[in-house]
């Protein structure tokens, strides 16, 4: 299953956040913003809406993961701002998580 949140400028979709359920009861976050609209708060809006939905539905997933390359500080900052905490990391990649149990 997948839950999608979209931010629009007018009628144009400019950013999205997907919560994608995996087979182990966890979920993964996918987030993106059209390059022309970055830095305007659209990703922040969809991240906030997605995090609120996750918090309001604690029985849907056991854990929600938000992965990002370490150089993607915008994504990492959004994860932290929305209550995700560092779970594991490698030299170049970090996973932030919310545990729901």
N, C-alpha and C positions, 0 to 999 in steps of 0.2 A: 504494500500500500504506500501511497504518497499523499502528503498534504502540501499544498502550494500556496504561497503568499506572493502577491505581485504588487509592485508600486508602479504607478503610471504618472506620466506628465501629460495632462490632457487625456486623450484616449490611447496614447502610446505607452506600451509596457516598457519600462526602463530598468527594472530590477526585480529579482525573484529570490525567494528562499524556499527550498524544498526540504521536507522532513521525510526521509525515505526509510521505511521499516525494513530491517534485515531479518533473516530467518531465525536468529538467536534471541529475538525479543528486543534487541536494541534498535536504534535508528541512527542514521547519519544525516548531517546537514550538508546541503549543497546551496551555495549562494553566489549570485553574480549580478553585476551591473553593466549595462551597455557603456562602453568606453566614453562615449560623448557625455554621459551623465554622471560620471564618477565625481566624488567630492561634493555632491549636492545633498547628501543626507538620505538618498533613496534606500541604500543598503541598510542604513541604520533603522529606517522605518520598517522594512520587512523583517529584519532581525528581531526588533522589538515585538512585533506582532507574532512572529513564530515562537519566541521565547515565552510570551504570555500564554499562547495556546498550549505549549508544552506544560507550563506550570499549572494550567487549569485542567489538564488531562493526565495526571500522574500515573494512572493505571494502564495507560496505553503501551508504554515502553518501560523496560527495566533501566535503560541508560540511553542517553542521546550524546552522540559524538560530533565534534566540530573539528575537522582537520584542516591544517593550513601549512604551507611552506613558511619557514621562519622569516623569510624576507617579506612576506605578505603581512606587514604589521597592521594594516587596516583591518584585515580579517581577524587577526588575533585580538586586536583591541575591541572589535565588535563582540567576539566570543566572550571575553572577560566582562565587558559592559553588561552583557545579558546573562550573567550568572554561571558561565561555564568556567571550570577550573582545570588547570594543567593536569593531565592524566598520564601521558607518556610522550617521550620525544626521542628523536634521533638527531643526528648532526644537522639535518636540513628540514625536518618536518616535526610538527608538534600536534598533538591531539588534546583538545579540551573537552571536558565531559560534564554532563549533569546526570547524577545518579538519581533514579526515581523511586528506588525501593526503600 
